[in-house]
Amino acid sequence: MFKHNLLVCVVLAAFIITTGAQRNPCLGIPDGMFVNDFTSCEGYFLCMSETPTHAQCPPGFYFNEAQQLCDFPQNVFCHVCNQQNGVQLFPHPTNCDQFITCSNGISFVGNCKTGETYDVVLQACKSEMRVDCERLRCPDIDNPNVVVFIPGIQSCDEYFLCQAGTPIQRFCAPGLHWNRVAQRCDFPELAQCPL
């Protein structure tokens, strides 16, 4: 019985240490460095003595960890994952030969091999001749008189705003869904989200 209780305590302690390491973004980071807040494109942490202090970029800017500064969204890849556990794959909102991987709340872009396209149904890269991919694309140059939106890829409240040829991820207010026809956030019964 003592050995069983000891084993349970050791496993529980390892779980607590591992969970704590995952939740502390400053673990092992030198003092004075800034790190991403993967729950918000605008958010980041200042690390001092492995203690994170949360901060936000000004409106309209995303945090660029590589450059250690707040930057224009088109210069930063940021995709907020709705699920903070497990691995999910999503099509890239505009590029057929790319996909987005969310792994325990952290996202990154994956690229298919040359000649392959990401198949949404199979969640894998396949020969481009076998995959029918027609994604909306952001125009390379913004027209100040026309705002271009692209529907979400991972949830009904997600949508993308095109800016300088780049899809910028946005979310509707809680309780609302993106209405693909009206191109605005709307009540779920009016939006009729197909996801």
Secondary structure, DSSP 4 states (H G I P E B T S, - for coil): -HHHHHHHHHHHHHHHHHHHHHH-TTTTPPTT-EEE-TT-SSEEEEEETTEEEEEEPPTT-EEETTTTEEE-GGGS-----S-SSSEEEEE-SS-TTEEEEEETTEEEEEEPPTTEEEETTTTEEEETTT---------SS-BTTB--EEE-SS-TTEEEEEETTEEEEEEPPTT-EEETTTTEEE-HHHH----
